[in-house]
């Protein structure tokens, strides 16, 4: 047990927000989370801000911008956390550690990113900074090219999986219709996702546009509290376990289609929680590209290696399946404002567990799993959540 619970949260809609900047989104999301938790700013002990940046924003020192929520936050310790596309979960896990070390009772975590002010070339360059630049910075197609190569290698080993990738994309877009925070709330259908067209061109390797997550702006925030504080909250969601596993950065240094760091993170988190995957009610996983979700089915232990397609083909991961995956629509439909993504996953999982997920709500979920990944399965974070009572 981590001894830490989520007691309040806030989530801004993800999308293209030309009129916003990271400061305004941080302030709105952070203030909303404190209000939702019933926590006064003066009672916050520490703040962690998840913000990848890598050139997306000219403001590269954002932690104290959180003080715009309320002057009472001035002189509180505020720290920016970054770990590529797992930045949001990295911030959450730092908050957990702060409470576990008894350095704080109440921690505010904010995840934020503003990506869409950049042109396509700049976005590609910035994202590739989450790869091994010495060897992978010239990958055609940018970060999509990195996962396009992973898809090619997977197809070479296990056969063409284009049908499964299209089913994953269609599932997540269908789920995203129910998510009021999602950037794209449109059921694209399997046929559109499966076939190449002017609106769904090939992007990199076997990946089409519908296989790639969206470039987004957005923010999400949550309030963490120690056990004594959380017991006074009717909304408390316990973080039953948390695990971080990092792997080698160069893709050549590992079997890239295995996602061994993801496998290790799931194994450690489940072991610490004294659970198996069968105990979970649902999972929010990191579908930056559909091939990632497919491999993650295998890495979490849902199927054997090379058999991930079975999970989507047989409906296991649908909203009414035995383990719904990405009921929120995932990064595929929701969007992927990098620093906000991991925080968003924790917020949406908490909402499910407290019956506050609206049209996304599953029937009586008891345990939710989260997997957030930085780079190509380099930084791997798993959290397992359950209602405190």
Secondary structure, 3 states (H helix, E strand, C coil): CCCEEEEEEEECCCECCCCCCHHHHHHHHHHHHHHHHCCCHHHCCEEEEECCCCCCCCCCCCHHHHHHHCHHHCCCEEEEECCHHHHHHHHHHHHHHHHHCCCCCEEEEEEEEECCCCCHHHHHHHHHHHCCHHHHCCCCCHHHHHHHHHHHHHHHHHCCCHHHHHHHHHHHHHHHCCCCCCCCCCCCCHHHHHCCCCCCCEEECCEEHHHECCCCEEEEEEEEEEHHHHCCCCCCEEEEEEEEEECCCCHHHCCCCCCHHHHHHHHHHHHHHCCCHHHCCEEECCCCEHHHHHHHHHHCCCCCCCCHHHHHHCCCCCCCCCCEECCCCHHHHHCCCHHHHHHHHHHHHHHHHCCCCHHHCCCCCCEEEEEEEECCCCEEEEEEEEECC
